[in-house]
């Protein structure tokens, strides 16, 4: 049964308007809050003919959208623990506005990272460079926030000149492990991939696993107030975190619950 407004939900998916649900949730309980709200695209987002959809049209224009975004962030902020992290995922349309709102809530000193998710998808323009990245602004409620240093592969043109560095090799060639940077080159989901469930703007599991691995601990509560098909929740479950999702769409909730019920997710 889907409960309307629990006080302390964990490992749960709640159907409802995030702005109405959030005030009823337990304050200071969320270690990592990931928010992937509408991007101010001006379109009704739908991937398949009769599949799930959400409306990203704003009759009042930018002012209406920013009022929504501000209210969402203000609703999420009290749910964070004393050193909790909020990660806001937007693209070129409104990411700069989101950064300003986060600085208003957390102060400029709360800034941790701007993670740039770079991907290669079809489409381009004859009048500008292809816009193929999103930004995730990461802010912390306190200075003692969780961060786990991650490494990534750095491929080498040759093997010599690295006497003090361990050189590994895979099918792409020799590489070393270096500290992860704030630009993440990860493929966007395509329709023929197993994890794709037909939800518009569904994010890849690898992106959320990386974010959760960096900024939370096992057993922490990870929340997503715009959870869509539940990718954040699935990633949290796979990494041994507790999870909490909210979405106003019954179709999204059904997808999230179905994914979370699968043994390998």
N, C-alpha and C positions, 0 to 999 in steps of 0.2 A: 504494500500500500504506500502511495506517495503522500507524505505528510506536508501540510501547508506551511508551517512555520515552527520547526523544532528549535529548542534553545541550544542544544549542543549536539549537532549532527556530525557523525564521522562515518566514513565509508557509506555515503548516502548520495543520492541524486534527487534533487528537489525541483518540482515543477512550479514555476512562479516568476514574477517580475523581480529581478535582482534588487531593485530599489525598495521593494516591499519586504522581501525575504530577509535581506541582510540585517536590518535592525533587530530582528528576532533571534539572530544567531548569537552564540557565545562570543563575547568580546575577548580580545587578547588571546586568541586560541590558534590562529593561523600562522605557521612559520613561513610559508611561501604562498603568496596570492598571485596567480597569473590571470591577466585579463586580456582577452582577445575580442573586443567589442566590434560592432560595425565600424567600417573604415571611412564613412562619409563618401561612399562611392556613387551615391545617387541612383542606385539600381536595386531592383528586387533580385536577390541572389538565389539562383536555382541551378543545379547541375544536371539534373535529369528531368525528363518530361513531367512526371507527376511526383517526383521525389521531394524531399524536404526543401524548404525555402525559408529565407528571412528577408525582411524588408529593410533596406538601407537607404530609403528615400526620406528626405527631411523637408516638408513643405515650408518650414520657416527658415530654411537655408542653414548657413554656418552657425548662426546664433542659436538656433534650436538644437543643433547637434552638440555644440559646446556646452550648452546647459545640461544635456543628457550626460556627456562625458564627465563634467564636473560633479554631477550628482552621483554617478557611479563610483568615482574615486573617493568621494567623501563618505559613501556608504561602506566602501571596502576598508578604508583606513583604520577604523576602530577595531576591526577584526584581527589585526596583526598583533603578534606578540611584541614584547618590548624591543626586540631586535629583529623583528620580522622583515621580510622582503616583499616588495610589490613590483611585479614585472608587467609593464603595459606594452602590448603588441599592437602597432599601427603601421601604416605605410605613408608614402609621401604626401598624401592628402591632408593628414592631420597630425602626424607624429610630432611636429614642432609645437603645436598647441598642447598636446599631451604632456610634453616635457615641461612647459610653463606651468601647467596645472599641478604636476608632481612637485615642482620646486615650491609652489605655493603651499602645498600640504606638508612636505617633508623638510623644506628649507634646501638651499643649494648644497649644503653639506651632506644631505642624504643621498646624493647621487653616487652610484657605484659603477655602473657601466651603461653604455649604449651598445647593445649587441646588434650587429648588422647581419641579418640572415640573407645571404646571397644565393640566388637560384637561377637556373636557366630554363625558361619556358618559351613557348612560341610567341610570335607577335613582336612588333617594333614600330618605328615611325620614321618617316623621311625628314622630320623636322626636329628631332631630338634623339638623344641616346635612349636606348631601351631602359625602362624603369623596372629593374629586376632585383629589388631588395626590399625587405621590410626592416623596421627598427623595433627593438625591444628595449625600452628604457627601464633600467633596474635601479630602484631606490630602496634604502634601508631605513627602518624606523629608529634604529639605534646603532651605535658604533660597533657593537660586538656581534654583528650579524654573521651568519654562517657562510663560509666560502670554502669550497674544496678545490684546490688547484688541479686542473686537468691538463693532460698532455695530448698532443696530436702529432700525426706523421708529417715530417718535413722531408720531402724527397730530394735526393742529391743528384747533381749532374755527373759526379764522379766520386770515387771512394777515397782518394788521397787528400791529405791536408787535415785529417780529423783524428789525429793520434790519441787524443784524450776523450773521444766521444765514441760510445757504442753505436756501431752501424748495423742495422737490421735490414731485412730484405723481404719483399713480397712480390706478387706477380707484376707490380708496376716498377720494381727496381729497388735500389738501396735507399734507405731513409734513416733519419734519427728521430727521436721523440723530443719535442720541444714544448714549452709552455703554451697552452692554448691562448689564442688571441681573441679579440672581440669581433672579428669578422668570421662568420660561420658559413662555409660553402656546403650546403646540404641540398640535395635534390628536392624539388617540390613533388607532391604526390601526382601520380597519373592514374587514369581510370583503370588500367590493367594491373595495378598493384594489389596484392592480397589485402593490405590494411585499408584500402580505400572502400568507404561504405556509401558513397554517393552524396555526402553532405557538402554543400557549397562552402568553399574556402577552408576545407578540412586541412589541418596542419599535419605534417609528418611526425610520426612517433619519435623519430630520432632527434628532432628539434626539442621536444619537451623532455625527453630523457636527459639530454645534455643540460638543459636549464635546471631541471630538478636535481640532477647530480651535483651541479655546481653550488646551488644555494639552499640546500636543505639536508637534513640528516635522516637516517632510517628512523621510522616511528613518528616523524614530524607530520603535522597536518598540512596538506597541500590543497588549496581551494581554487576554484574557477567559477566565477559568478556569471560567465557567459560560455558555458561549457560545450555547447553544440553537441557534436556526436561523441564527446567524452574522451578525446585524445589525452588531455592532461590527466584525467583520472586513471586511464589505462596505464600511462607512463608511471604515475605515482604508485599504483598497485604493483607493477613489475619491479619497481625499485624499493619496495618494502616501506613505503610511506602510507599514512592514512590519507583519505581523500574525501572531498566534498564538492559536489557540483550543483549548479543552479542554472536553469534555462526556462524561458517562457514557452518554448515550443514542445508540444506533446510528442511530435515526431522525433525531435532531437533527444528528448528524454528516453524514448523507446530505443533509439539507436545506442545511446550510451549504456543503458542497462543491459542490452543484448551483448555488447562488446565486453562489458565487465563480467558477465556471467560465463564467458568462455574460459575453459581451463587454462589455455595458454596466455590469457590476458586478464 
